[in-house]
Amino acid sequence: MGFRITLTEDQVSQIWAYLARCVNEVESYLRDDDITGANAFMDQVLNEAGKGCHDLVLDTISRLRGQADWRTFIPHE
């Protein structure tokens, strides 16, 4: 027997909106070369939404910058 989570359309929309807000917030810190602010915000994401969401935000930012994975992140010039 498998485990399945069912989300409503509203819940899915809320998740996407949260992820988009997080990505935009971190990108704004990175544009300003504020690594301390970006790290503090990501700590907040980790506390609010957990490691899975934290990693999704970092993976999204890395892919936007042409990287395969955030674990090999190199700042975009």
MODANOR-V803115 format. One record per helix or strand of 2 or more residues. SS is the DSSP state (~ for helix, > for strand). FROM is the first residue (numbers start at 0). LEN is the number of residues. If there is no record, write none. Layout:
SS/FROM/LEN + SS/FROM/LEN
This chain:
~/8/23 + ~/34/15 + ~/50/14 + ~/69/3
